């Protein structure tokens, strides 16, 4: 089948738009469902779901710990199995306890404990 330059241009535009739409849909789906992926690292399709599962499990384990309840504020992010804990807690014990709990989640390769102690409490 022979195409004219005009047709080739139109076909190229349609192909580019379809590819862009697929990328946008994939990105939207991943960002909506894989909130555990770290924003500062890129992960493949295999790592992101695993990171999201790890993040969910760590959040659940932290929520089950009465020592880490409000007013403590801990955010969890996972990148390639490394869990990053950020936020504020009241005591050094809580800093250590949060790291210990996070390390118990399946799939965790390392915990980066970036928690700070809030001295205003």
ABEGO torsion letter per residue (X at the ends): XBBBAAAAAAAAAAAAAAAAAAAAAAAAAAAAABAABBAABBBBAAAAAAAAAAAAAAAAAAAABAAABOABBBBBBBBGGBBBBBEBBABAAAAAAAAAAAAABBGBABBBBABBBBAAX
